Amino acid sequence: FMLHYNFPPFSVGEARPLRSPGRREVGHGALAERALAPVVPSKEAFPYTLRIVSDILESNGSSSMATVCGGSLAMMDAGVPVREAVAGIAMGLIKEGDRVMILSDILGLEDHLGDMDFKVCGTKQGVTALQMDIKIGGITSALMQKALEQAKAGRLHILSCMEKALQSPRTTLSAYAPRIFTMKVKQDKIREIIGPGGKTIRGIIADCGVKINVDDSGTVTIASVDGASAEKAKEMISRITEEVEIGKIYMGTVRKIMDFGAFVEVLPGTDGLVHISQLAHHRVQAVSDEVKEGDQILVKVLEVDRQGKIRLSRKEAMPAPAGAGAPDPSAR
């Protein structure tokens, strides 16, 4: 997350050449960035790089606080799932002897002639950033408390005005925004995603037109210019890394036939054994009488042992034959 604050000379009626950022741009940009950073979502929740650019075209007040309010609304409008809206207000102080007046939302003249520039940023819940410049020897804790309370009232008023424009972040990103998805897989599944010599992952990239990155912790990042391609790649990876569930019925492919049963691939790279006794409800003399290599059959997962071996049943996935039912306990 980064924020760039630009304050060209013409915004205050000056004619100067545009050069590198000065102390004002750096300081005000840092304050606005610090104010917004606490509500920016985590990388896991929103894996995008965020850059806010605030171009000040005219200024007669606190442009840094305008940057905070505008930056908050900009992220919400872009579909960034920020935790809360953030607003900022600049407080001022006029002190003459024992007479003290705290000002809210000061103008440029009040900032120039006043004794304090106190910027307060935050949400409805609390403060996210503060900055104070004073021209007097100091202020009392009571005066500071009063300034904070007055700033809170102003901040809440500004937030209510912002809510009239946009109450919450938009639920969808712009159709023109790139899509980035992250998913977590077990570390022992990483090699299955990559495949021998990278064959599997290159195939997904070529088929879907996406970019995929897999780190050692098992975090998979999928980037695409459109959502459909990213979703397709995500589905392909999910199928590769999916683990069988006991009791679930799968459409599998018969890969190998043995005298004692058939090996069926229920997920990509995941086979299980259907014992000859589990091929049908009737007695099976030979496995080849029921299935052949390449056949697509429905199977139910009965058990996965500690070694990861999967026991399957075809008859459990088939409807019971007509007339079959529980035996009569009174029958002799």
C-alpha positions in Angstrom: 0.0 0.0 0.0 1.4 3.4 -1.0 0.0 6.9 -1.3 1.4 9.7 -3.4 0.4 13.3 -2.6 1.0 16.0 -5.2 0.8 19.7 -4.4 1.5 21.7 -7.5 2.2 25.5 -7.1 -0.8 26.5 -9.1 -3.1 25.0 -6.4 -2.3 28.1 -4.2 -2.0 30.6 -7.1 1.8 30.4 -7.3 3.9 30.2 -10.5 6.9 28.0 -9.8 8.5 25.2 -11.9 7.5 21.7 -11.0 10.4 19.8 -9.4 10.8 16.8 -7.2 8.6 16.4 -4.1 9.3 18.8 -1.3 9.0 18.6 2.4 5.3 19.4 2.3 4.4 16.6 -0.2 6.5 14.0 1.6 5.1 14.9 5.1 1.5 15.3 4.1 1.6 12.1 2.0 3.1 10.2 4.9 0.4 11.4 7.3 -2.4 10.4 4.9 -0.8 7.0 4.2 -0.5 6.3 8.0 -4.1 7.3 8.5 -5.4 4.9 5.9 -3.1 2.0 6.4 -4.9 0.5 9.5 -8.1 -0.2 7.4 -6.3 -1.7 4.4 -7.2 -5.4 4.1 -4.5 -8.0 4.6 -2.6 -9.5 1.7 -4.4 -12.8 2.2 -7.8 -11.1 2.0 -7.0 -8.7 -0.9 -3.7 -9.6 -2.7 -3.3 -6.4 -4.7 -0.8 -3.6 -4.6 -2.7 -0.4 -3.8 -1.6 3.0 -4.9 -3.5 6.1 -4.2 -2.6 9.3 -6.0 -3.9 12.6 -4.6 -3.6 15.5 -7.0 -4.4 18.8 -5.2 -5.8 21.2 -7.8 -6.8 24.0 -5.3 -6.2 24.5 -1.6 -7.5 26.8 1.0 -7.5 24.4 3.9 -6.1 21.1 4.9 -5.4 19.3 1.7 -3.9 16.4 3.6 -7.2 15.7 5.4 -9.0 16.0 2.1 -6.6 13.3 0.8 -7.5 11.0 3.7 -11.3 11.4 3.0 -10.8 11.1 -0.8 -8.5 8.2 -0.5 -10.9 6.3 1.7 -13.8 6.9 -0.7 -11.5 6.0 -3.7 -10.7 2.6 -2.2 -14.3 1.9 -1.3 -15.4 2.8 -4.8 -12.7 0.6 -6.4 -14.0 -2.4 -4.4 -11.2 -2.6 -1.9 -12.7 -4.4 1.2 -11.5 -1.8 3.7 -12.5 -2.4 7.3 -14.1 1.1 7.8 -14.2 4.5 6.2 -11.6 7.0 7.4 -12.0 10.8 7.7 -9.7 13.6 8.8 -10.1 17.1 10.2 -7.6 19.9 10.9 -8.1 21.7 14.2 -6.7 25.1 15.0 -6.1 27.3 18.1 -6.2 31.0 18.8 -4.7 32.0 22.1 -4.4 35.5 23.5 -3.5 35.7 27.2 -6.1 33.6 29.0 -8.5 33.7 26.1 -8.4 30.4 24.1 -10.5 29.3 21.1 -10.3 26.0 19.4 -11.2 26.0 15.7 -12.5 23.2 13.6 -11.7 22.6 9.9 -9.3 25.6 9.7 -8.8 27.6 6.5 -5.4 28.6 5.1 -5.5 32.0 6.8 -6.5 30.5 10.2 -3.6 28.0 9.8 -1.2 30.9 9.0 -2.2 33.3 11.7 -3.3 30.7 14.3 -1.2 29.1 17.1 -1.8 25.4 16.3 -2.4 23.0 13.4 -3.7 19.8 14.8 -4.7 17.1 12.3 -6.8 14.2 13.6 -7.7 11.2 11.4 -9.8 8.1 12.2 -12.9 6.0 11.9 -16.0 5.9 14.0 -14.2 3.6 16.3 -11.0 5.6 17.0 -8.0 7.6 15.8 -5.6 6.2 13.2 -3.2 9.1 12.9 -2.3 12.5 14.5 -0.1 15.4 13.7 0.4 18.6 15.6 2.3 21.8 14.8 2.2 24.5 17.4 3.7 28.1 17.6 3.3 28.5 21.3 5.2 27.0 24.2 2.8 24.1 24.6 -0.8 23.3 25.6 -2.4 21.8 28.7 -3.8 18.3 28.8 -7.3 19.8 29.4 -6.9 21.8 26.2 -5.7 18.7 24.3 -8.7 16.7 25.5 -11.1 19.5 24.4 -9.4 19.6 21.0 -9.7 15.8 20.6 -13.4 15.8 21.6 -14.1 18.6 19.2 -12.2 16.8 16.5 -14.2 13.6 17.1 -17.5 15.5 16.6 -16.1 17.0 13.4 -14.8 13.6 12.2 -18.1 11.9 12.8 -19.9 14.6 10.9 -17.6 14.2 7.9 -18.0 10.4 8.0 -21.8 10.8 7.9 -21.4 13.0 4.8 -19.2 10.4 3.2 -21.7 7.7 3.9 -24.3 9.6 1.9 -22.0 9.2 -1.1 -20.9 5.6 -0.4 -22.0 3.6 2.6 -19.7 0.5 2.1 -17.1 -0.8 -0.3 -18.5 -2.0 -3.6 -18.8 -5.8 -3.7 -17.2 -6.3 -7.1 -14.1 -4.9 -8.7 -14.2 -3.0 -11.9 -14.6 -5.1 -15.0 -11.3 -3.6 -16.2 -9.3 -4.5 -13.1 -7.1 -7.6 -13.2 -8.1 -10.5 -11.0 -5.9 -12.1 -8.4 -6.9 -15.2 -6.4 -5.0 -16.9 -3.7 -5.6 -20.4 -2.4 -3.9 -22.5 0.2 -2.8 -26.1 -0.5 -1.0 -28.7 1.5 2.8 -28.6 1.0 2.8 -32.2 -0.2 0.4 -31.2 -3.0 2.8 -28.6 -4.5 4.7 -31.2 -6.6 1.3 -32.3 -8.1 0.5 -28.8 -9.1 3.9 -28.3 -10.7 4.1 -31.8 -12.3 7.1 -33.5 -13.8 9.4 -30.9 -15.1 6.7 -28.2 -14.6 4.4 -29.9 -17.2 1.2 -29.6 -15.2 1.5 -25.9 -14.2 2.7 -24.9 -17.7 -0.4 -26.6 -19.1 -2.7 -24.7 -16.8 -1.0 -21.4 -17.7 -1.2 -22.1 -21.4 -4.8 -23.3 -21.2 -6.2 -20.5 -19.1 -3.9 -17.6 -20.1 -3.0 -16.8 -16.5 0.1 -16.3 -14.3 0.5 -18.7 -11.4 3.0 -18.5 -8.5 3.4 -21.3 -5.9 5.5 -20.6 -2.8 7.0 -23.1 -0.4 4.3 -22.5 2.2 1.6 -23.8 -0.1 0.1 -20.4 -1.1 -0.9 -20.4 -4.7 -1.5 -17.0 -6.4 -3.4 -16.8 -9.7 -3.3 -13.6 -11.7 -5.4 -12.9 -14.8 -6.7 -10.0 -16.9 -10.3 -11.4 -16.5 -12.1 -13.3 -13.8 -13.3 -16.2 -15.9 -9.8 -17.3 -16.8 -8.7 -17.1 -13.2 -11.7 -19.1 -12.0 -11.0 -21.8 -14.6 -7.4 -22.1 -13.4 -8.5 -22.1 -9.8 -10.9 -25.0 -10.5 -8.2 -27.0 -12.3 -5.8 -26.6 -9.3 -8.6 -27.4 -6.9 -9.2 -30.7 -8.7 -5.5 -31.5 -8.7 -5.2 -30.9 -4.9 -8.6 -32.1 -3.8 -8.6 -34.9 -1.3 -11.1 -37.7 -1.3 -13.9 -37.6 1.3 -15.1 -40.8 3.0 -18.7 -41.5 2.1 -18.6 -39.3 -1.1 -19.5 -40.7 -4.5 -17.1 -40.0 -7.4 -17.2 -40.6 -11.1 -13.9 -42.5 -11.7 -12.0 -44.0 -14.5 -10.8 -47.6 -14.4 -7.1 -47.6 -14.8 -6.0 -51.1 -14.1 -7.7 -54.5 -13.7 -6.4 -57.2 -11.4 -7.7 -60.6 -10.4 -8.8 -59.3 -7.0 -10.4 -56.0 -8.1 -10.0 -52.8 -10.2 -8.0 -49.7 -9.6 -10.1 -46.6 -10.2 -8.8 -43.0 -10.5 -11.3 -40.8 -8.6 -9.3 -37.6 -8.7 -6.3 -36.6 -10.9 -3.4 -38.7 -9.7 -5.5 -40.4 -7.0 -6.4 -44.0 -7.3 -8.3 -46.4 -5.1 -9.1 -50.1 -5.1 -12.5 -51.6 -5.8 -12.3 -55.1 -4.4 -14.0 -57.8 -6.5 -16.6 -58.2 -3.8 -17.5 -54.5 -4.1 -18.1 -54.5 -7.8 -21.7 -55.5 -7.9 -24.6 -56.7 -5.6 -24.4 -60.1 -7.2 -21.4 -62.5 -7.0 -18.7 -61.6 -9.5 -16.7 -64.4 -11.1 -14.2 -62.2 -12.9 -13.5 -58.5 -12.7 -13.4 -58.2 -16.5 -17.0 -59.3 -16.6 -18.1 -56.1 -14.9 -15.6 -53.4 -15.9 -12.9 -52.7 -18.4 -9.9 -50.4 -18.4 -11.0 -46.9 -19.4 -14.6 -47.3 -18.2 -16.2 -44.5 -16.3 -18.0 -45.8 -13.2 -19.5 -44.4 -10.0 -17.7 -45.4 -6.8 -18.1 -44.6 -3.2 -15.2 -44.0 -0.8 -15.4 -46.5 2.0 -12.1 -45.9 3.8 -8.7 -44.1 3.7 -6.1 -45.9 5.8 -3.1 -44.4 7.5 -0.9 -45.1 4.5 -3.3 -43.2 2.3 -4.7 -46.3 0.5 -8.3 -45.8 -0.6 -10.9 -48.5 -0.5 -13.8 -48.0 -2.9 -17.1 -49.6 -3.6 -19.0 -49.7 -6.8 -22.0 -51.5 -5.4 -22.5 -48.9 -2.7 -22.9 -46.3 -5.4 -25.4 -48.4 -7.3 -29.1 -48.7 -6.5 -30.1 -51.8 -4.7 -31.6 -54.6 -6.9 -35.4 -54.8 -6.9 -36.8 -56.9 -4.1 -33.6 -56.5 -2.0 -34.1 -55.5 1.6 -33.2 -56.2 5.1 -33.6 -59.9 6.0 -36.6 -60.9 8.2 -35.2 -61.5 11.7 -37.9 -64.1 12.4 -36.9 -66.2 9.4 -35.3 -69.6 10.2 
